[in-house]
Amino acid sequence: MQGKTSPLIVKNVESLIREIRGHKVMLDSSLAALYGIQTGRLNERVKRNRDRFPDDFMFQLSQKEFDVLISQIAISKPGRGGRRKRPFVFTEHGAIMLAGVLNTERAIEASIYVVRAFVRMRELIVTQEVVADKLAALERRIAGHDEDIGNIVAAIRQLMVPPSAKKRRIGFDRT
């Protein structure tokens, strides 16, 4: 693979990344499709190399998480040709390790897209945090301006009050 990764391909891979249990992950079926193998074959390779996939690289969804996922991304229900087992999900590091376990040219090429997609998402999160920090600083700076503007308006109103009706005469008063 030469040159830079197509932004379109990275965008497509980004759409496959989900957040589960506070981790950015990809489903085993999504990775299998990217790597050009069947999901069952992918899971078989993982089980044979289980020591390469600690819990922070890969975990299996709970039944509740799986039920939510079915409703979110329209996986067909069991008995209708859909999945019969709860899927495994892989973090960025798990996806990289998976490419090494599969060790095919397509898996290696696809893993590059996967890594770039995860990196891009991480950069977007950092960018959002920077923007949020700048917005908070701006809000703090502007918060004091309301009181200052109120004081200026009050001072202008005092200047607009006409002078008292009785005028003092200039000079000494001999009374």
C-alpha positions in Angstrom: 0.0 0.0 0.0 1.5 3.3 -1.0 0.7 6.9 -0.3 -1.9 8.3 2.1 -5.0 6.5 3.2 -8.2 7.7 1.4 -10.2 9.9 3.8 -13.3 8.2 2.4 -12.1 4.8 3.5 -11.2 6.1 7.0 -14.6 7.8 7.3 -16.3 4.5 6.4 -14.2 2.7 9.0 -15.0 5.4 11.6 -18.7 4.7 11.1 -18.1 1.2 12.3 -16.5 2.4 15.6 -18.9 2.3 18.6 -18.6 3.4 22.2 -19.3 0.6 24.6 -18.4 0.6 28.3 -16.5 3.9 27.8 -14.2 2.3 25.1 -14.1 3.0 21.4 -14.6 -0.5 19.9 -15.4 -2.3 16.7 -17.6 -5.4 16.4 -16.0 -8.7 15.4 -18.4 -8.9 12.4 -17.2 -5.4 11.2 -13.6 -6.3 11.5 -14.2 -9.7 9.8 -15.7 -7.9 6.8 -12.8 -5.4 6.7 -10.3 -8.2 6.9 -12.1 -10.3 4.3 -12.9 -13.4 6.4 -16.0 -14.8 8.1 -16.9 -13.8 11.6 -16.7 -17.4 12.9 -13.3 -17.8 11.4 -12.1 -14.5 13.0 -13.4 -15.6 16.5 -11.8 -19.0 16.0 -8.4 -17.4 15.5 -9.0 -15.2 18.5 -9.8 -18.2 20.7 -6.7 -20.0 19.5 -4.6 -17.0 20.5 -6.6 -15.9 23.6 -3.4 -14.9 25.5 -2.8 -12.1 22.9 -6.2 -10.5 23.7 -6.4 -9.2 27.3 -9.6 -7.6 28.5 -8.5 -4.1 27.5 -8.0 -5.4 23.9 -11.2 -7.4 23.5 -14.3 -8.3 25.5 -17.7 -10.0 24.8 -20.9 -7.9 25.1 -23.3 -8.7 27.9 -26.8 -9.8 26.8 -28.2 -6.3 27.6 -25.5 -4.6 25.5 -26.2 -7.0 22.7 -30.0 -6.4 22.9 -29.3 -2.6 22.7 -27.0 -3.1 19.8 -29.5 -5.2 17.9 -32.0 -2.4 18.1 -29.4 0.3 17.2 -27.9 -1.2 14.1 -30.6 -3.6 12.9 -28.8 -6.9 13.5 -31.5 -9.5 12.9 -32.8 -11.4 15.9 -31.7 -15.0 16.6 -34.0 -17.5 14.8 -34.3 -15.2 11.8 -30.8 -15.8 10.4 -29.1 -13.4 12.8 -26.3 -13.8 15.3 -26.8 -16.6 17.8 -24.0 -15.6 20.1 -23.1 -12.4 21.7 -20.4 -10.6 19.7 -16.9 -9.8 20.7 -15.7 -6.2 20.4 -12.1 -5.0 19.9 -10.4 -1.8 21.0 -7.9 -0.2 18.8 -5.1 -2.3 20.2 -7.2 -5.5 19.8 -7.8 -4.7 16.2 -4.1 -4.3 15.6 -3.4 -7.6 17.4 -6.1 -9.2 15.4 -4.4 -8.2 12.1 -1.2 -9.9 13.4 -3.0 -13.1 14.3 -4.8 -13.2 10.9 -1.5 -12.3 9.1 -3.0 -11.9 5.6 -2.1 -9.1 3.3 -5.7 -7.8 3.4 -5.8 -7.9 7.2 -2.5 -5.9 7.4 -3.8 -3.3 4.9 -7.2 -3.0 6.6 -5.6 -2.7 10.0 -3.9 0.5 8.8 -7.3 1.9 8.0 -8.6 0.9 11.3 -5.7 2.4 13.2 -6.0 5.7 11.3 -9.8 5.8 12.0 -9.2 5.3 15.7 -6.5 8.0 15.7 -8.7 10.4 13.8 -11.5 9.9 16.3 -9.1 10.5 19.1 -7.9 13.7 17.5 -11.6 14.9 17.1 -12.2 14.2 20.8 -9.1 16.3 21.7 -10.2 19.1 19.3 -13.7 19.1 21.0 -12.1 19.3 24.4 -9.9 22.3 23.3 -13.0 24.1 21.9 -15.0 23.4 25.1 -12.1 24.7 27.2 -11.9 27.9 25.1 -15.7 28.4 25.3 -15.6 28.0 29.1 -12.8 30.5 29.4 -14.8 33.0 27.2 -17.9 32.5 29.4 -15.9 33.2 32.5 -14.4 36.3 31.0 -17.8 37.6 29.8 -19.6 36.8 33.0 -18.1 39.8 34.8 -19.0 42.1 31.9 -22.7 42.1 32.7 -22.1 43.8 36.0 -19.7 46.3 34.5 -22.2 47.2 31.7 -24.9 47.7 34.4 -22.6 50.1 36.3 -21.9 52.1 33.1 -25.7 52.4 32.3 -26.4 53.6 35.9 -23.6 56.2 35.6 -25.1 57.4 32.3 -28.5 57.7 33.8 -27.1 59.8 36.6 -25.6 62.1 34.1 -28.9 62.4 32.3 -30.8 63.6 35.4 -31.5 67.4 34.9 -29.8 69.7 37.4 -31.9 71.0 40.3 -34.4 73.8 39.6 -32.8 76.3 42.1 -29.8 77.9 40.6 -27.1 79.4 42.8 -26.0 82.8 42.0 -22.4 83.4 41.2 -20.5 85.5 43.7 -20.9 86.2 47.5 -24.2 85.9 49.2 -24.8 88.9 51.5 -27.9 87.8 53.2 
